[in-house]
Amino acid sequence: MAAPHTDLRTGTHDPLCLPYESWRRLYGLACVRCGGGRGLRPGGHAYTQHLDGGRLGWAVQICADCEDCPKPTDSKGELTQ
């Protein structure tokens, strides 16, 4: 379950375990990172697992407040949770 200020662009999520708020973020109705709605702009992609084992990409939005925050990355430069 995604907590506030969890960036859904990290990892691949199980669609059967996502709460309603996370679906709002995936559909671009709220910021993918914080769930806010002020000044939404394109914010990359989030991914959910497909039943066949693949991934589904979602074009998500990011708000003006989160746009300037750095994305958390690991030592390889990949996004972390």
DSSP file (Angstrom, degrees, kcal/mol; ACC not computed):
  #  RESIDUE AA STRUCTURE BP1 BP2  ACC     N-H-->O    O-->H-N    N-H-->O    O-->H-N    TCO  KAPPA ALPHA  PHI   PSI    X-CA   Y-CA   Z-CA
    1    1 A M              0   0    0      0, 0.0     2,-0.3     0, 0.0    17,-0.1   0.000 360.0 360.0 360.0 134.9    0.0    0.0    0.0
    2    2 A A        -     0   0    0      4,-0.0    20,-0.1    17,-0.0    19,-0.1  -0.591 360.0-152.5 -81.4 133.3    1.4    3.4   -1.0
    3    3 A A    >   -     0   0    0     -2,-0.3     3,-1.5     1,-0.1    -1,-0.0  -0.591  39.1 -74.5 -95.2 162.2    1.9    5.9    1.8
    4    4 A P  T 3  S+     0   0    0      0, 0.0    30,-0.1     0, 0.0    -1,-0.1  -0.286 121.4  20.9 -55.3 142.9    1.8    9.7    1.3
    5    5 A H  T 3  S+     0   0    0     28,-0.3     2,-0.6     1,-0.3    29,-0.2   0.687  87.7 137.0  67.3  21.6    4.9   11.0   -0.4
    6    6 A T    <   -     0   0    0     -3,-1.5     2,-0.8    27,-0.3    -1,-0.3  -0.888  55.2-132.7 -93.4 123.8    5.7    7.5   -1.9
    7    7 A D    >   -     0   0    0     -2,-0.6     3,-1.6     1,-0.2    26,-0.2  -0.675  11.9-160.0 -81.4 111.6    6.7    8.0   -5.5
    8    8 A L  T 3  S+     0   0    0     24,-1.7    39,-0.6    -2,-0.8    -1,-0.2   0.547  82.2  80.0 -70.8  -5.0    4.7    5.4   -7.5
    9    9 A R  T 3  S+     0   0    0     37,-0.2     2,-0.4    23,-0.1    -1,-0.3   0.568  78.2  88.0 -75.7  -6.3    7.3    5.7  -10.3
   10   10 A T  S <  S-     0   0    0     -3,-1.6    70,-0.1    70,-0.1    37,-0.1  -0.776  91.8 -14.2 -96.3 135.2    9.5    3.4   -8.4
   11   11 A G  S    S-     0   0    0     -2,-0.4    36,-0.6    68,-0.2     2,-0.5  -0.061  87.5 -71.5  75.2-177.0    9.3   -0.3   -8.8
   12   12 A T  E     -a   47   0A   0     34,-0.1     2,-0.3    43,-0.0    36,-0.2  -0.990  51.8-145.0-118.9 125.1    6.5   -2.4  -10.4
   13   13 A H  E     -a   48   0A   0     34,-2.6    36,-2.5    -2,-0.5     5,-0.1  -0.648  13.8-120.7-100.6 146.4    3.3   -2.5   -8.4
   14   14 A D    >   -     0   0    0     -2,-0.3     3,-1.7    34,-0.2     4,-0.4  -0.740  20.6-151.8 -79.4 115.0    0.8   -5.3   -8.0
   15   15 A P  G >  S+     0   0    0      0, 0.0     3,-0.6     0, 0.0    -1,-0.2   0.746  92.3  60.9 -64.4 -22.0   -2.5   -3.8   -9.3
   16   16 A L  G 3  S+     0   0    0      1,-0.2    -2,-0.0    -3,-0.0    -3,-0.0   0.648 106.7  46.1 -77.8 -13.8   -4.5   -6.0   -7.0
   17   17 A C  G <  S+     0   0    0     -3,-1.7    -1,-0.2     2,-0.1    -3,-0.0   0.389  85.0 111.7-107.9   1.5   -2.9   -4.5   -3.9
   18   18 A L    <   -     0   0    0     -3,-0.6     2,-0.1    -4,-0.4     5,-0.0  -0.603  61.8-132.8 -82.1 133.8   -3.1   -0.8   -4.8
   19   19 A P    >>  -     0   0    0      0, 0.0     4,-1.4     0, 0.0     3,-0.7  -0.311  31.8 -97.7 -75.4 167.2   -5.5    1.4   -2.7
   20   20 A Y  H 3> S+     0   0    0      1,-0.2     4,-1.9     2,-0.2     3,-0.3   0.880 122.2  58.2 -52.8 -44.6   -7.9    3.8   -4.4
   21   21 A E  H 3> S+     0   0    0      1,-0.2     4,-1.5     2,-0.2    -1,-0.2   0.862 103.4  52.9 -58.7 -37.3   -5.6    6.8   -3.9
   22   22 A S  H <> S+     0   0    0     -3,-0.7     4,-2.3     1,-0.2    -1,-0.2   0.867 105.6  53.9 -67.1 -35.8   -2.8    5.0   -5.9
   23   23 A W  H  X S+     0   0    0     -4,-1.4     4,-2.3    -3,-0.3     6,-0.2   0.886 104.5  54.8 -65.0 -37.8   -5.3    4.5   -8.8
   24   24 A R  H  <>S+     0   0    0     -4,-1.9     5,-2.4     1,-0.2     6,-0.9   0.894 110.0  47.8 -60.1 -39.1   -6.0    8.2   -8.8
   25   25 A R  H ><5S+     0   0    0     -4,-1.5     3,-1.1     4,-0.2    36,-0.5   0.904 110.4  50.5 -68.3 -42.3   -2.3    8.8   -9.2
   26   26 A L  H 3<5S+     0   0    0     -4,-2.3    -2,-0.2     1,-0.3    -1,-0.2   0.870 108.8  51.8 -64.2 -37.0   -1.9    6.2  -12.0
   27   27 A Y  T 3<5S-     0   0    0     -4,-2.3    -1,-0.3    -5,-0.1    -2,-0.2   0.458 117.0-113.5 -80.1  -0.1   -4.8    7.7  -14.0
   28   28 A G  T < 5S+     0   0    0     -3,-1.1    -3,-0.2     2,-0.2    -2,-0.1   0.663  85.1 119.6  79.4  16.1   -3.2   11.2  -13.7
   29   29 A L  S   <S+     0   0    0     -5,-2.4     2,-0.3    -6,-0.2    -4,-0.2   0.607  80.6  20.7 -86.6 -13.1   -5.9   12.6  -11.5
   30   30 A A  S    S-     0   0    0     -6,-0.9    31,-0.5    -5,-0.1    -2,-0.2  -0.959 102.2 -73.9-148.2 161.1   -3.4   13.4   -8.7
   31   31 A C  B  >  -b   61   0A   0      5,-3.3     4,-1.3    -2,-0.3    31,-0.3  -0.362  36.5-137.7 -59.5 132.4    0.4   13.8   -8.4
   32   32 A V  T  4 S+     0   0    0     29,-3.1   -24,-1.7     1,-0.2    -1,-0.2   0.750 100.0  41.2 -63.7 -24.4    2.1   10.4   -8.7
   33   33 A R  T  4 S+     0   0    0     28,-0.3   -28,-0.3   -26,-0.2   -27,-0.3   0.915 134.0   7.4 -92.2 -49.8    4.4   11.3   -5.8
   34   34 A C  T  4 S-     0   0    0    -29,-0.2    -2,-0.1   -30,-0.1     3,-0.1   0.585  88.8-118.4-115.4 -13.0    2.3   13.1   -3.1
   35   35 A G     <  +     0   0    0     -4,-1.3    -3,-0.1     1,-0.2    27,-0.0   0.458  68.1 135.2  87.1   0.2   -1.3   12.8   -4.3
   36   36 A G        -     0   0    0     -6,-0.2    -5,-3.3     1,-0.1    -1,-0.2  -0.133  47.2-150.4 -74.1 176.4   -1.8   16.5   -4.6
   37   37 A G    >   +     0   0    0     -7,-0.2     3,-0.6    -3,-0.1     2,-0.5   0.332  49.2 121.8-133.1   8.4   -3.4   18.3   -7.5
   38   38 A R  T 3  S-     0   0    0      1,-0.2    26,-2.0    -7,-0.0    27,-0.4  -0.649  89.3 -14.1 -83.5 121.6   -1.9   21.7   -7.8
   39   39 A G  T 3  S-     0   0    0     -2,-0.5    -1,-0.2    24,-0.2    23,-0.1   0.915  81.1-160.6  61.3  49.5   -0.3   22.4  -11.2
   40   40 A L    <   +     0   0    0     -3,-0.6    23,-0.2    23,-0.2    -1,-0.2  -0.390  16.4 170.6 -67.6 138.2   -0.1   18.9  -12.6
   41   41 A R  E     - C   0  62A   0     21,-2.1    21,-2.9    -2,-0.1    -1,-0.0  -0.919  46.9 -68.6-139.1 161.9    2.3   18.2  -15.4
   42   42 A P  E     + C   0  61A   0      0, 0.0    19,-0.3     0, 0.0     3,-0.1  -0.300  49.2 179.5 -53.9 135.0    3.6   15.1  -17.2
   43   43 A G  E     -     0   0A   0     17,-3.1     2,-0.3     1,-0.4    18,-0.2   0.055  39.4-100.8-132.7  27.1    5.8   13.2  -14.7
   44   44 A G  E     -     0   0A   0     16,-0.3    16,-2.1    18,-0.1    -1,-0.4  -0.645  57.3 -47.5  93.7-149.0    7.0   10.1  -16.5
   45   45 A H  E     - C   0  59A   0     -2,-0.3     2,-0.3    14,-0.2    14,-0.2  -0.956  32.9-160.5-133.3 148.0    5.7    6.6  -16.1
   46   46 A A  E     - C   0  58A   0     12,-2.0    12,-2.8    -2,-0.3     2,-0.4  -0.863  21.6-141.4-117.1 158.2    4.6    4.2  -13.3
   47   47 A Y  E     -aC  12  57A   0    -36,-0.6   -34,-2.6   -39,-0.6     2,-0.3  -0.959  15.0-172.5-130.2 140.5    4.3    0.5  -13.9
   48   48 A T  E     -aC  13  56A   0      8,-2.1     8,-3.1    -2,-0.4   -34,-0.2  -0.903  34.6-102.5-121.7 156.7    2.0   -2.3  -12.7
   49   49 A Q  E     - C   0  55A   0    -36,-2.5     2,-0.3    -2,-0.3     6,-0.2  -0.519  30.3-142.6 -76.2 143.0    2.3   -6.0  -13.2
   50   50 A H    >   -     0   0    0      4,-3.0     3,-2.1    -2,-0.2    -1,-0.0  -0.741  24.8-113.0-100.5 156.0    0.3   -7.7  -15.9
   51   51 A L  T 3  S+     0   0    0     -2,-0.3    -1,-0.1     1,-0.3    -2,-0.0   0.789 116.5  58.8 -59.4 -28.3   -1.2  -11.1  -15.4
   52   52 A D  T 3  S-     0   0    0      1,-0.1    -1,-0.3     0, 0.0     3,-0.1   0.432 125.1-100.1 -83.1   3.6    1.1  -12.5  -18.2
   53   53 A G  S <  S+     0   0    0     -3,-2.1    -2,-0.1     1,-0.3    -1,-0.1   0.268  89.0 111.7  99.4 -11.1    4.1  -11.4  -16.2
   54   54 A G        -     0   0    0     -5,-0.1    -4,-3.0     1,-0.1     2,-0.4  -0.062  66.2-106.9 -81.4-170.9    4.8   -8.3  -18.2
   55   55 A R  E     - C   0  49A   0     -6,-0.2     2,-0.5    -3,-0.1    -6,-0.2  -0.934  15.4-146.1-122.1 145.4    4.5   -4.7  -17.1
   56   56 A L  E     - C   0  48A   0     -8,-3.1    -8,-2.1    -2,-0.4     2,-0.4  -0.943  18.1-142.9-108.1 128.9    1.9   -2.0  -18.0
   57   57 A G  E     - C   0  47A   0     -2,-0.5     2,-0.5   -10,-0.2   -10,-0.2  -0.741  10.6-162.0 -94.3 139.7    3.1    1.6  -18.2
   58   58 A W  E     - C   0  46A   0    -12,-2.8   -12,-2.0    -2,-0.4     2,-0.7  -0.983  19.0-133.2-120.6 125.4    1.0    4.5  -17.0
   59   59 A A  E     - C   0  45A   0     -2,-0.5   -14,-0.2   -14,-0.2     2,-0.2  -0.706  39.6-169.8 -76.3 114.9    1.7    8.1  -18.1
   60   60 A V  E     -     0   0A   0    -16,-2.1   -17,-3.1    -2,-0.7   -16,-0.3  -0.586  16.8-127.2-110.9 168.1    1.5    9.9  -14.7
   61   61 A Q  E     -bC  31  42A   0    -36,-0.5   -29,-3.1   -31,-0.5     2,-0.4  -0.786  12.4-157.1-112.4 154.1    1.4   13.5  -13.6
   62   62 A I  E     - C   0  41A   0    -21,-2.9   -21,-2.1    -2,-0.3     2,-0.1  -0.987  19.2-124.4-130.8 143.8    3.5   15.3  -11.0
   63   63 A C     >  -     0   0    0     -2,-0.4     4,-1.8   -23,-0.2     3,-0.3  -0.353  25.7-107.9 -86.2 166.7    2.6   18.5   -9.1
   64   64 A A  H  > S+     0   0    0    -26,-2.0     4,-0.6     1,-0.2   -25,-0.1   0.830 117.9  56.2 -61.3 -33.4    4.4   21.8   -9.0
   65   65 A D  H  4 S+     0   0    0    -27,-0.4    -1,-0.2     1,-0.2     3,-0.2   0.871 114.9  36.1 -68.0 -36.9    5.4   21.1   -5.4
   66   66 A C  H >4 S+     0   0    0     -3,-0.3     3,-1.2     1,-0.2    -2,-0.2   0.652  96.3  83.1 -90.9 -17.2    7.1   17.8   -6.2
   67   67 A E  H 3< S+     0   0    0     -4,-1.8    -1,-0.2     1,-0.3    -2,-0.1   0.843  94.9  44.6 -58.6 -35.1    8.5   18.7   -9.5
   68   68 A D  T 3< S+     0   0    0     -4,-0.6    -1,-0.3    -3,-0.2    -2,-0.1   0.574  91.6  99.6 -87.2  -9.3   11.6   20.3   -8.0
   69   69 A C  S <  S-     0   0    0     -3,-1.2     2,-0.1    -4,-0.1    -3,-0.0  -0.591  80.6-114.1 -77.8 136.5   12.2   17.5   -5.5
   70   70 A P        -     0   0    0      0, 0.0    -1,-0.1     0, 0.0    -2,-0.1  -0.410  27.4-116.3 -68.6 145.6   15.0   15.1   -6.5
   71   71 A K        -     0   0    0     -2,-0.1     2,-0.3     1,-0.1     0, 0.0  -0.643  33.4-109.8 -78.2 136.8   13.9   11.5   -7.2
   72   72 A P        +     0   0    0      0, 0.0     8,-1.9     0, 0.0     2,-0.3  -0.520  45.6 179.7 -68.3 130.9   15.5    9.0   -4.8
   73   73 A T  B     -D   79   0B   0     -2,-0.3     6,-0.2     6,-0.3     2,-0.1  -0.909  22.1-130.4-129.5 158.5   18.0    6.8   -6.6
   74   74 A D    >   -     0   0    0      4,-2.7     3,-1.9    -2,-0.3     6,-0.1  -0.280  48.5 -80.5 -93.8-172.4   20.4    4.0   -5.6
   75   75 A S  T 3  S+     0   0    0      1,-0.3    -1,-0.0     2,-0.1    -2,-0.0   0.698 130.4  55.8 -65.9 -19.3   24.1    3.8   -6.4
   76   76 A K  T 3  S-     0   0    0      2,-0.1    -1,-0.3     3,-0.0     3,-0.1   0.427 119.6-108.5 -90.4  -0.3   23.4    2.6  -10.0
   77   77 A G  S <  S+     0   0    0     -3,-1.9     2,-0.3     1,-0.3    -2,-0.1   0.602  76.3 135.2  83.5  11.3   21.2    5.7  -10.6
   78   78 A E        -     0   0    0      1,-0.1    -4,-2.7   -68,-0.0    -1,-0.3  -0.675  63.5 -98.3 -93.6 149.0   18.0    3.7  -10.6
   79   79 A L  B     -D   73   0B   0     -2,-0.3    -6,-0.3    -6,-0.2     2,-0.3  -0.347  40.9-159.6 -63.5 142.5   14.9    4.9   -8.8
   80   80 A T              0   0    0     -8,-1.9   -73,-0.1   -70,-0.1   -70,-0.1  -0.740 360.0 360.0-117.6 169.4   14.4    3.4   -5.3
   81   81 A Q              0   0    0     -2,-0.3   -74,-0.1   -75,-0.1   -71,-0.1   0.427 360.0 360.0 -91.4 360.0   11.3    3.0   -3.1
